[in-house]
Amino acid sequence: MAHLILLVEDNEANRVLLKDILALTGNEVLEAVNGEAAVQLAQEQKPQLIFMDLQLPGIDGIKATKILKQNPSTRDIPIVAVSSYAYAREKQLFLAAGGNVYLSKPIDVDLILATVSRFLP
């Protein structure tokens, strides 16, 4: 059974790459380019997993994660950060907001696939 994954990434090249990797899992992928759209799509579509860039225009990925984790209808959706900034403070803020896993760019295909398998067996 295919699952629904929400991919939140404002950089088109990164979004295309991640979408292609996620497509290898056989799951359906929704896309958002900012935090506002991510929150709206997650609340409407209820994906089973979210990959969230943290550096986004408008609402950033940390704030979007916090909003989703505070909402009873989306709080149980696992959120995986994919960020080009490997700063300890950013990771701490994301995890404190309720995020589940923090991955650093550059994108590691095997790690992305293993993360999907971890949350969507």
Secondary structure as UniProt FT lines:
FT   STRAND          4..8
FT   HELIX           12..23
FT   TURN            24..26
FT   STRAND          28..32
FT   HELIX           35..45
FT   STRAND          49..52
FT   HELIX           61..70
FT   TURN            72..76
FT   STRAND          79..83
FT   HELIX           88..96
FT   TURN            97..98
FT   STRAND          101..104
FT   HELIX           109..119
//
